[in-house]
Amino acid sequence: MQTTQMLKGIIDGCILSIIHEGEVYGYELASKLDSYGFESFSEGTIYPILIRLQKDQLIQSTLKKSTAGPKRKYYSLTEKGEEELAGFQKRWDYLSSTVNQILRKGE
């Protein structure tokens, strides 16, 4: 199984977690994902996810002035997004713990 397929199920939660830390714009989000080791997520990959998360009312956006060029769209979590992030964290803790138990059983 390729890493990209595995990430499809968790990238939303990772993005919500980064946005939870504070408002971010698309390029900044891509840079933060890159700094965590997710090099395969370019702006072109992230923007469709942001649009979907916004459509699902998990995030909201605001246009703000930029010091370098046109206004930027900054994303923040909605109350529904905060709830989804909390649920994701619980599901992730359970899943990662369970998978680690299975993988380490043979050691």
Order of alpha helices (4+ residues) and beta strands (2+ residues): alpha-alpha-beta-alpha-alpha-beta-beta-alpha
